[in-house]
Amino acid sequence: MRVAMYYNNQDVRLEELPTPQISSGELLVKVLASGICGSDVMEWYRIKKAPLVLGHEIAGEIVKVGKEVDNYKIGDRVFVSHHIPCNTCYYCLNGHHTACETLHTTNYDPGGFAEYIRVPRLNVDRGVFLLPEEVSYEQGAFVEPLACVVRGQRVANLKPAQTVLILGSGISGLLHLLLARTSGAGRVIATDISEYRLKTAKELGADVVIGAGEDIPSRLREVNDNRLADLVIVCTGAYSAFTQALESVDRAGTVLFFAPTEPGVELPIPVNDFWRNEIKLMPSYGGSPLDISVAIELIRSGRVAVDKMITHRLSLKEAGLGFKLVSQAKESIKVIIEPHKS
């Protein structure tokens, strides 16, 4: 089968690998849509494991079923989660599924930028979700990133009528924008360094867009009744965005660190100011099975219109172009790889 083999952001090669063989408790899924995630182009994180086949935002069709699999059949349209929790450890039982060690060590084989993936027994048990008929394969490729956003806003406890500031208007920032709007946020304000992305954020429902180089706290006060933001969501790894977040959160507000910094970066926290003003700092990683189910329903019902964010549909042999588009972060939002496209 054909795969897109990742060596670095500028070197993604079309190569051949054997089609995976499945065991009795496994599935073979034909990948029909696979999204390129911002984390796929975090070169400092990915390159240490290269060469490898990336891709974890997939939707496809089951083409082989192990003899011990009872819940799925050939022809089922599915989203498959790459990281899955054990559901029995201390962290899972306390609602922290994305801190589960099993979640951090599971995956499918080889990765979503391939014509087929083997779904291991554990992922078959708790990481395969049937797609409703109303959800297309390319919409299904949004299930994983939207689930992460669902979890982020859930743990940040977003309330209706709150002001939300989103720092970074790439795909995760725009998904946060759409979900916040659907969830009844008051004002939603988005920032970015790219005029193209600011224009897209405005088209998708942002009340105000602000250039990332501006004085964000001052501009916030101008457009938000002289108040800062109730919820600030950091959707970019730029250090300046993290410092802006700390300066832009209102009293009793929350900063959601949805993106990571590069390794070794330390952030100065004004502990005394945050202590007396009840400001919360909240990181969020990944999504749980509950968040995935919610994401599928949000897409099925049309409450989060993910189609609007697709800017490129590429074949496997064009995956290198896709990685360049995402890493350069210019005039692209969501790049979908269609492994069986000629």
C-alpha positions in Angstrom: 0.0 0.0 0.0 1.0 3.6 -0.4 1.9 5.8 2.5 3.2 9.4 3.0 6.5 8.9 5.0 7.4 11.9 7.2 11.1 12.8 7.4 10.7 16.5 8.3 8.2 19.3 7.4 9.9 19.8 4.0 10.5 16.1 3.2 7.4 13.9 3.1 7.8 11.0 0.6 5.3 8.7 -1.1 6.5 5.2 -0.2 5.3 1.6 -0.2 4.6 -0.5 2.9 3.0 -3.9 3.2 -0.7 -3.6 3.9 -1.1 -4.5 7.6 -2.3 -8.0 8.5 -4.9 -8.1 11.2 -5.4 -10.7 14.0 -8.6 -12.1 15.4 -9.5 -9.1 17.5 -8.5 -6.4 15.1 -9.9 -4.4 12.1 -8.5 -3.2 8.8 -9.8 0.2 7.8 -9.6 1.8 4.4 -8.6 5.5 5.1 -10.8 7.8 3.0 -10.0 11.1 4.7 -7.1 12.2 6.9 -6.6 15.7 8.2 -3.2 17.3 8.8 -3.1 18.5 12.4 -1.0 21.4 13.6 0.8 19.0 15.9 1.8 17.0 12.8 4.1 19.9 11.8 5.5 20.5 15.3 8.9 19.5 13.9 10.7 19.6 17.3 8.3 17.0 18.5 8.0 14.8 15.4 11.5 14.7 13.9 13.0 12.7 16.8 10.8 9.7 15.7 11.2 10.1 12.0 10.9 8.5 9.5 7.3 7.6 10.4 3.7 7.7 9.0 1.8 10.4 10.8 -2.0 11.2 10.7 -4.5 10.8 13.5 -7.6 12.6 12.2 -9.1 9.8 10.1 -12.4 8.5 8.8 -12.8 5.5 6.6 -14.5 2.2 5.9 -13.9 -1.2 7.5 -12.7 -3.7 4.9 -11.6 -6.6 7.1 -12.9 -7.8 10.5 -11.1 -10.2 12.9 -13.1 -13.3 13.8 -13.4 -12.2 17.5 -14.9 -8.8 16.6 -18.7 -8.8 17.1 -19.6 -5.1 17.1 -18.5 -4.1 13.6 -18.8 -5.4 10.1 -17.3 -4.9 6.7 -18.6 -1.7 5.1 -19.2 0.2 8.4 -18.2 3.9 8.1 -16.1 4.8 11.1 -14.0 7.3 12.9 -11.1 5.6 14.7 -9.4 7.2 17.7 -5.6 6.7 17.8 -5.1 7.3 21.5 -7.6 5.5 23.8 -7.9 5.4 27.6 -8.0 2.3 29.8 -11.2 3.5 31.6 -10.1 1.7 34.7 -7.1 3.6 36.2 -7.1 6.2 38.9 -7.1 9.0 36.3 -9.8 7.6 34.1 -12.1 6.9 37.1 -11.6 10.5 38.2 -12.5 11.9 34.8 -9.0 12.7 33.6 -8.9 10.3 30.7 -6.3 12.2 28.8 -3.8 11.8 31.7 -4.2 8.0 31.4 -0.9 6.1 30.6 -2.7 3.9 28.2 -4.0 6.9 26.2 -0.4 8.1 25.9 0.9 4.8 24.6 -1.7 3.5 22.2 -2.0 4.1 18.4 -3.0 2.4 15.2 -0.7 1.0 12.6 0.9 2.7 10.7 -0.8 6.2 10.7 -3.6 8.0 8.9 -1.5 9.1 5.9 -1.7 5.6 4.5 -4.2 3.7 2.3 -5.1 1.3 5.2 -4.6 1.1 9.0 -4.7 -1.8 11.3 -6.8 -1.1 14.4 -5.4 -3.0 17.5 -7.7 -4.9 19.8 -7.8 -2.3 22.5 -8.7 0.5 20.0 -11.4 -1.7 18.5 -12.8 -2.1 22.0 -13.1 1.6 22.9 -11.8 3.7 20.0 -14.0 2.9 17.0 -17.1 5.1 16.5 -19.7 4.6 13.7 -20.3 7.7 11.6 -23.9 8.7 11.1 -25.1 8.8 7.5 -25.3 12.6 7.7 -21.5 12.8 8.4 -19.2 12.6 5.3 -15.8 11.1 5.5 -14.1 14.5 5.3 -16.4 15.8 8.1 -15.3 12.6 10.0 -11.7 13.8 9.8 -12.7 16.7 12.1 -14.0 14.4 14.9 -10.6 14.2 16.6 -9.7 17.9 16.6 -13.2 18.9 17.5 -13.3 16.4 20.4 -10.1 18.1 21.8 -11.8 21.5 21.6 -14.9 20.1 23.3 -12.8 18.8 26.1 -10.9 22.1 26.4 -14.0 24.2 26.7 -15.6 21.7 29.1 -12.7 21.7 31.5 -12.4 25.5 31.2 -16.1 25.7 32.2 -17.2 28.1 29.5 -20.5 29.8 30.4 -23.0 31.5 28.2 -22.6 35.3 27.7 -18.9 35.1 28.7 -16.3 37.0 26.6 -13.9 34.6 24.9 -10.5 35.7 23.5 -8.8 33.2 21.1 -5.1 33.7 20.5 -4.3 32.1 17.2 -6.8 31.5 14.4 -5.5 28.4 12.8 -7.7 25.3 12.7 -7.9 24.8 16.5 -8.6 28.4 17.1 -11.4 28.4 14.5 -12.9 25.3 16.0 -12.9 27.0 19.4 -14.5 30.0 17.8 -17.3 27.9 16.3 -17.9 25.9 19.4 -17.9 29.0 21.7 -20.4 30.6 19.4 -22.6 27.4 19.4 -22.3 27.3 23.2 -23.7 30.8 23.7 -20.6 32.8 24.4 -21.2 36.6 24.5 -18.3 38.2 22.6 -15.8 36.1 20.7 -12.6 37.9 19.8 -9.8 36.3 17.7 -6.2 37.2 17.0 -3.6 36.1 14.5 -0.6 37.4 12.7 -2.2 36.4 9.3 -4.7 38.7 7.6 -6.0 35.7 5.8 -6.8 33.9 9.0 -8.3 37.0 10.6 -10.6 37.4 7.6 -11.6 33.7 8.0 -12.3 34.1 11.7 -14.5 37.1 11.0 -16.4 35.1 8.3 -16.9 32.2 10.8 -18.5 34.5 13.4 -15.8 36.3 15.4 -17.3 39.6 16.7 -13.9 41.3 16.6 -10.5 40.3 15.1 -7.2 41.8 16.3 -3.7 41.6 14.8 -1.4 39.6 17.1 1.1 42.5 17.1 -1.3 45.0 18.6 -1.7 45.8 22.3 -4.2 43.0 23.0 -5.3 44.1 26.5 -6.0 47.7 25.4 -7.9 46.6 22.3 -9.9 44.2 24.5 -11.0 46.9 26.8 -12.0 49.1 23.8 -14.4 46.4 22.4 -15.5 44.7 25.6 -17.0 47.4 27.9 -13.6 48.2 29.4 -13.2 44.6 30.6 -10.7 41.9 29.8 -11.7 38.4 28.7 -13.5 35.8 30.9 -11.9 32.9 29.0 -8.6 33.2 27.1 -7.7 30.3 24.9 -4.1 29.9 23.6 -4.1 28.2 20.3 -0.6 28.9 19.1 2.8 27.9 20.5 4.2 31.4 20.1 5.7 32.6 23.4 4.2 36.1 22.8 0.7 34.6 22.8 1.3 33.0 26.3 2.4 36.3 27.8 -0.6 38.1 26.1 -2.9 35.5 27.6 -1.7 36.3 31.1 -2.2 40.0 30.5 -5.7 39.6 28.9 -7.6 37.6 31.4 -10.2 39.3 33.6 -10.7 38.9 37.3 -12.2 35.5 38.1 -11.3 34.4 34.5 -9.6 31.4 33.1 -6.6 30.9 30.7 -6.9 27.7 28.7 -3.5 26.5 27.4 -4.7 24.5 24.4 -1.3 24.6 22.7 2.1 23.8 24.1 5.3 25.9 24.0 8.5 24.5 22.7 10.4 22.4 25.2 12.2 24.1 28.0 10.2 27.4 27.8 9.2 28.8 31.2 6.4 31.3 31.7 6.5 33.9 34.4 3.2 33.8 36.4 2.2 36.8 38.5 1.1 34.6 41.3 0.0 37.3 43.7 -2.2 39.1 41.2 -3.8 35.8 40.1 -4.2 34.7 43.7 -6.2 37.8 44.8 -8.2 37.9 41.6 -9.1 34.2 41.5 -7.6 33.6 38.0 -7.3 30.0 36.9 -4.7 28.5 34.6 -5.9 25.4 32.8 -4.1 23.1 30.3 -6.0 20.8 28.1 -4.7 17.8 26.0 -6.6 15.5 23.8 -10.1 14.2 24.0 -11.9 11.4 25.8 -14.5 9.0 24.4 -17.3 11.3 25.8 -15.8 14.2 23.9 -15.6 12.2 20.7 -19.3 11.3 21.0 -20.2 14.9 21.6 -18.1 16.0 18.6 -19.8 13.5 16.3 -23.2 14.8 17.3 -22.1 18.5 16.9 -21.0 17.7 13.3 -24.1 15.5 12.5 -26.5 18.2 13.7 -24.7 20.9 11.8 -24.2 22.9 15.0 -20.4 23.1 14.2 -20.1 23.5 10.4 -16.6 22.1 9.9 -16.9 21.9 6.0 -16.3 25.7 5.8 -12.7 25.2 7.0 -11.5 22.8 4.3 -9.3 24.7 2.0 -7.3 21.8 0.3 -8.1 18.2 -0.6 -4.9 16.4 -1.7 -3.8 13.0 -2.7 -1.2 10.9 -0.9 1.4 11.9 -3.4 0.6 15.6 -2.7 1.1 15.1 1.1 4.4 16.9 1.0 2.6 20.0 -0.3 0.0 19.6 2.4 2.7 19.6 5.1 4.2 22.7 3.6 0.9 24.5 3.5 0.2 23.7 7.2 3.7 24.5 8.4 3.8 27.8 6.6 0.4 28.8 7.9 -0.4 31.2 5.1 -3.5 30.8 2.9 -4.7 27.4 4.2 -6.9 26.3 7.1 -7.7 22.6 6.9 -5.8 20.3 4.6 -7.4 16.9 4.0 -5.4 14.0 2.6 -7.5 11.5 0.6 -5.3 8.4 0.4 -7.2 6.7 -2.4 -7.5 9.9 -4.6 -5.5 9.4 -7.8 
